[in-house]
Amino acid sequence: MVQAVIYIDEHINRILNVVKAKYGLKDKSEAISLVVREYGDDILEPELRPEYVAKLKKIEREGKSKTYKNFAEFRKEIENA
């Protein structure tokens, strides 16, 4: 575990206190970890598994996918189905 001294303003301190209370955490370091984990999932784009990439390529080769010029064309097709 890494220890760090951080400086936060009062607003962020209040947010951490709310997160800490809402999730029943022991201290603010757990609140920071929770917030960073949640936010990190949005920032970090996970790599696709090789078998999934192979599956996508197979679908493209077999012609099971369709390309649309715009969203209106796509909408028209799904509404007529």
Residue frames relative to the residue before (quaternion, step in Angstrom):
aa qw qx qy qz dx dy dz
M 1.0000 0.0000 0.0000 0.0000 0.00 0.00 0.00
V 0.3021 -0.7481 0.5696 0.1567 3.54 -1.02 0.87
Q 0.2168 -0.7529 0.6062 0.1366 3.55 -1.02 0.81
A 0.0061 0.8000 -0.5991 0.0327 3.54 -1.05 0.81
V 0.3121 -0.6924 0.6129 0.2181 3.52 -1.17 0.63
I 0.0145 -0.8071 0.5900 -0.0176 3.57 -0.71 1.06
Y 0.2696 -0.7338 0.6016 0.1639 3.52 -1.21 0.57
I 0.0049 0.8026 -0.5940 0.0539 3.55 -0.70 1.13
D 0.4671 -0.6649 0.4915 0.3131 3.55 -1.13 0.55
E 0.7316 -0.4571 0.2933 0.4121 3.57 -1.31 0.26
H 0.6318 0.5436 -0.3356 0.4391 3.59 0.99 -0.79
I 0.6734 0.4748 -0.2914 0.4860 3.58 0.89 -0.90
N 0.6057 0.5553 -0.3444 0.4540 3.58 1.06 -0.71
R 0.6572 0.4989 -0.3079 0.4738 3.59 0.98 -0.84
I 0.6317 0.5271 -0.3319 0.4615 3.57 0.99 -0.82
L 0.6610 0.5018 -0.3091 0.4645 3.59 0.91 -0.86
N 0.6331 0.5238 -0.3295 0.4650 3.57 1.04 -0.71
V 0.6391 0.5116 -0.3221 0.4755 3.59 1.03 -0.76
V 0.6484 0.5047 -0.3139 0.4758 3.60 0.93 -0.90
K 0.6449 0.5315 -0.3125 0.4517 3.56 0.94 -0.91
A 0.6962 0.4617 -0.2715 0.4780 3.59 0.89 -0.91
K 0.6574 0.5394 -0.3145 0.4218 3.58 0.90 -0.94
Y 0.7870 0.3150 -0.1548 0.5073 3.58 0.92 -0.88
G 0.4635 -0.7181 0.4224 0.3018 3.59 1.28 0.18
L 0.2903 0.7808 -0.5000 0.2367 3.56 1.01 0.82
K 0.5819 -0.6231 0.4089 0.3256 3.56 -1.19 0.58
D 0.8177 -0.0440 0.0737 0.5692 3.56 0.90 -0.88
K 0.7081 -0.4744 0.3258 0.4091 3.52 -1.35 0.14
S 0.5841 0.5686 -0.3968 0.4219 3.61 1.07 -0.49
E 0.6321 0.5008 -0.3362 0.4864 3.60 1.08 -0.64
A 0.6260 0.5289 -0.3337 0.4659 3.59 1.07 -0.72
I 0.6418 0.5077 -0.3206 0.4771 3.58 0.96 -0.82
S 0.6477 0.5228 -0.3197 0.4527 3.59 0.92 -0.88
L 0.6526 0.5178 -0.3121 0.4568 3.57 0.96 -0.88
V 0.6735 0.4953 -0.2932 0.4638 3.58 0.86 -0.97
V 0.6719 0.4937 -0.3023 0.4620 3.59 0.91 -0.88
R 0.6338 0.5194 -0.3378 0.4630 3.61 0.98 -0.77
E 0.6668 0.4956 -0.3038 0.4663 3.59 0.91 -0.90
Y 0.7031 0.4551 -0.2634 0.4787 3.57 0.86 -0.95
G 0.6231 0.5709 -0.3307 0.4200 3.57 1.06 -0.77
D 0.6105 0.5551 -0.3546 0.4398 3.57 1.06 -0.67
D 0.6660 0.4920 -0.2983 0.4747 3.57 1.09 -0.67
I 0.6924 0.4864 -0.2753 0.4564 3.56 1.02 -0.77
L 0.7461 0.3841 -0.2132 0.5003 3.54 0.79 -1.02
E 0.2608 -0.7660 0.5714 0.1369 3.51 -0.66 1.11
P 0.3614 -0.7532 0.4971 0.2346 3.59 -0.55 1.08
E 0.4861 -0.6419 0.5027 0.3146 3.54 -1.14 0.62
L 0.4545 -0.6688 0.5140 0.2862 3.54 -1.09 0.69
R 0.5001 -0.6343 0.4947 0.3208 3.54 -1.04 0.77
P 0.5936 -0.6079 0.3905 0.3546 3.61 -0.98 0.79
E 0.6546 0.5124 -0.3323 0.4455 3.61 0.97 -0.74
Y 0.6230 0.5222 -0.3415 0.4718 3.60 1.13 -0.58
V 0.6322 0.5193 -0.3285 0.4720 3.59 0.99 -0.81
A 0.6425 0.5175 -0.3202 0.4656 3.59 0.99 -0.84
K 0.6403 0.5264 -0.3185 0.4598 3.58 1.01 -0.82
L 0.6494 0.5139 -0.3115 0.4660 3.60 0.97 -0.83
K 0.6534 0.5079 -0.3114 0.4671 3.58 0.97 -0.85
K 0.6300 0.5320 -0.3275 0.4614 3.58 1.04 -0.77
I 0.6408 0.5181 -0.3195 0.4678 3.60 0.96 -0.83
E 0.6538 0.5097 -0.3113 0.4646 3.58 0.97 -0.83
R 0.6604 0.5109 -0.3046 0.4584 3.60 0.96 -0.86
E 0.7166 0.4599 -0.2573 0.4569 3.58 0.93 -0.87
G 0.4718 -0.7141 0.4169 0.3060 3.56 1.25 -0.09
K 0.4045 0.7219 -0.4723 0.3035 3.57 1.15 0.52
S 0.6548 0.4639 -0.3175 0.5052 3.56 1.26 -0.02
K 0.1897 -0.7753 0.5933 0.1041 3.55 -1.20 0.46
T 0.2853 -0.7516 0.5742 0.1551 3.54 -1.06 0.79
Y 0.1957 -0.7749 0.5950 0.0856 3.55 -1.04 0.86
K 0.5140 -0.6480 0.4719 0.3053 3.55 -1.13 0.71
N 0.7943 -0.0710 0.0771 0.5984 3.55 1.05 -0.78
F 0.6959 -0.4828 0.3337 0.4140 3.54 -1.29 0.19
A 0.6045 0.5704 -0.3599 0.4239 3.60 1.04 -0.69
E 0.6405 0.5179 -0.3207 0.4677 3.59 1.01 -0.79
F 0.6436 0.5145 -0.3061 0.4768 3.57 1.01 -0.84
R 0.6596 0.5195 -0.3012 0.4521 3.57 0.89 -0.95
K 0.6336 0.5422 -0.3230 0.4475 3.56 0.99 -0.90
E 0.6774 0.4990 -0.2989 0.4503 3.58 0.92 -0.90
I 0.7105 0.4455 -0.2890 0.4616 3.61 0.83 -0.85
E 0.6384 0.5132 -0.3393 0.4626 3.59 1.11 -0.51
N 0.6783 0.4720 -0.2894 0.4831 3.60 1.14 -0.53
A 0.5642 0.6273 -0.3802 0.3790 3.59 1.22 -0.29
